[in-house]
Amino acid sequence: DFTGMALNRLQLFYEKNQDFISLSANDRLVLLSNTFKHTGCVCTNFILYKVGITDYPIIIHAITKISNEFVAIAAKRLSVQLDFDIIIAKLLFAILSFSTINYTTYLNISSKNLSDIKQILHIQNTYIEIMWRYLLYKYDFQQSVVYFSRLIQCLFTVNEVIVKIEEVQ
C-alpha cells in the first residue's frame, strides 16, 4: 500500500510536467518504461528515509524476507544516501525521468528507441543545470562538487538496487 501511494504521487509529476507532456506519445512511453523503476525506487526510498522507517531493523528484516539480503543491504545504503532537501529530490526525479539509465540493466526485452533523443537530452541537461545552479546558490563551489558527487553515488546505488531486484524476480 505504501509503495502504491508513493508511486501514485510520482504519477502527478508526469501528468503536470510540461517538458514531459511536450514529448511525442512514443517518447513518453519509452521514457516511462525505461525510467519508472528508477524514479519509483528513489521516490519510495526518499519517503521511507524522511519518515525514518529504515532505521527500524524489522523493516530491513522484512525487505530481506520479501526479496533477499543483498536488496535489503542496498536499500539501507540508498536510504542513507538520500539525505537531500526536497528541491534536490524533485530535480533528481526530473533528471531520472528524462534519462536513458535503463540501458544499464540487462533484461531480455528489446529496447525501443526514442524518436527525438536531442530534445530529451536537452530537457535532461536543463534539469541538471538547474540543479547545479541551485547547489551553487545554496553552497560554495567545493561543497557543491561534493554534493553533486553524492548524487551520482546515489544514482549508482539506485541502479544497483534495480539490478538486484531484477535478479530476485
For each residue, the residues with C-beta under 8 A, 3 or more apart:
1: 4 5
2: 5 6 44 47
3: 6 7 40 44
4: 1 7 8
5: 1 2 8 9
6: 2 3 9 10 40 43 44 47
7: 3 4 10 11 40 43 44
8: 4 5 11 12
9: 5 6 12 13 43
10: 6 7 13 14 39 40 43 93
11: 7 8 14 15
12: 8 9 15 16
13: 9 10 16 17 20 39 90 93 94 97
14: 10 11 17 20 28 32 97
15: 11 12
16: 12 13
17: 13 14 20 21 94 97
18: 21 22
19: 22 23 94 98 123 126
20: 13 14 17 23 28 31 97 98
21: 17 18
22: 18 19
23: 19 20 27 28 31 116 119 120
24: 27 28 115 116
25: 28 29
26: 29 30 112 114 115
27: 23 24 30 31 114 115 116 119 120
28: 14 20 23 24 25 31 32
29: 25 26 32 33 112
30: 26 27 33 34 112 113 114
31: 20 23 27 28 34 35 97 98 114 120
32: 14 28 29 35 36
33: 29 30 36 102 112
34: 30 31 100 101 102 103 111
35: 31 32 38 39 96 97 98 99 101 102
36: 32 33 39 40
37: 40 41 102 105 162 165
38: 35 41 42 96 99 101 102 158 159 162
39: 10 13 35 36 42 43 93 96 97
40: 3 6 7 10 36 37 43 44
41: 37 38 44 45 78 158 161 162
42: 38 39 45 46 82 89 92 93 96 154 158
43: 6 7 9 10 39 40 46 47 93
44: 2 3 6 7 40 41 47 48
45: 41 42 48 49 54 75 78 79 82 161
46: 42 43 49 50 82 84 89
47: 2 6 43 44 50 51
48: 44 45 51 53 54 59 79
49: 45 46 52 54 79 80 82 83
50: 46 47
51: 47 48
52: 49 55
53: 48 56 59
54: 45 48 49 59 60 75 76 79 80
55: 52
56: 53 59 60
57: 60 61
58: 61 62
59: 48 53 54 56 62 63
60: 54 56 57 63 64 72 75 76
61: 57 58 64 65 72
62: 58 59 65 66
63: 59 60 66 67 71 72 75
64: 60 61 67 68 69 71 72
65: 61 62
66: 62 63
67: 63 64 71 72 164 165 168
68: 64 71 72 164 168
69: 64 72 73
70: 73 74 164 167
71: 63 64 67 68 74 75 161 164 165 168
72: 60 61 63 64 67 68 69 75 76
73: 69 70 76 77
74: 70 71 77 78 157 160 161 164
75: 45 54 60 63 71 72 78 79 161
76: 54 60 72 73 79 80
77: 73 74 80 81 157
78: 41 45 74 75 81 82 154 157 158 161
79: 45 48 49 54 75 76 82
80: 49 54 76 77 83
81: 77 78 150 153 154 157
82: 42 45 46 49 78 79 89 154
83: 49 80
84: 46 88 89 92 151
85: 88 89
86: 89 90
87: 90 91 134
88: 84 85 91 92 131 134 135 147 151
89: 42 46 82 84 85 86 92 93
90: 13 86 87 93 94
91: 87 88 94 95 127 130 131 134
92: 42 84 88 89 95 96 131 151 154
93: 10 13 39 42 43 89 90 96 97
94: 13 17 19 90 91 97 98 127
95: 91 92 98 99 124 127 128 131
96: 35 38 39 42 92 93 99 101 155 158
97: 13 14 17 20 31 35 39 93 94
98: 19 20 31 35 94 95 120 123 124 127
99: 35 38 95 96 124
100: 34 103 114 120
101: 34 35 38 96 104 155 159
102: 33 34 35 37 38 105 111
103: 34 100 111
104: 101 159
105: 37 102 159 162 163 166
106:
107: 166
108:
109:
110:
111: 34 102 103
112: 26 29 30 33
113: 30 117
114: 26 27 30 31 100 117 120
115: 24 26 27
116: 23 24 27 119 120
117: 113 114 120 121
118: 121 122
119: 23 27 116 122 123
120: 23 27 31 98 100 114 116 117 123 124
121: 117 118 124 125
122: 118 119 125 126
123: 19 98 119 120 126 127
124: 95 98 99 120 121 127 128
125: 121 122 128 129
126: 19 122 123 129 130
127: 91 94 95 98 123 124 130 131
128: 95 124 125 131 132
129: 125 126 132 133
130: 91 126 127 133 134
131: 88 91 92 95 127 128 134 135 148 151
132: 128 129 135 136 144 148
133: 129 130 136 137
134: 87 88 91 130 131 137 138
135: 88 131 132 138 139 143 144 147 148
136: 132 133 139 141 144
137: 133 134
138: 134 135 144
139: 135 136 143 144 147
140: 143 144
141: 136 144 145
142: 145 146
143: 135 139 140 146 147
144: 132 135 136 138 139 140 141 147 148
145: 141 142 148 149
146: 142 143 149 150
147: 88 135 139 143 144 150 151
148: 131 132 135 144 145 151 152
149: 145 146 152 153
150: 81 146 147 153 154
151: 84 88 92 131 147 148 154 155
152: 148 149 155 156
153: 81 149 150 156 157
154: 42 78 81 82 92 150 151 157 158
155: 96 101 151 152 158 159
156: 152 153 159 160
157: 74 77 78 81 153 154 160 161
158: 38 41 42 78 96 154 155 161 162
159: 38 101 104 105 155 156 162 163
160: 74 156 157 163 164
161: 41 45 71 74 75 78 157 158 164 165
162: 37 38 41 105 158 159 165 166
163: 105 159 160 166 167
164: 67 68 70 71 74 160 161 167 168
165: 37 67 71 161 162 168 169
166: 105 107 162 163 169
167: 70 163 164
168: 67 68 71 164 165
169: 165 166
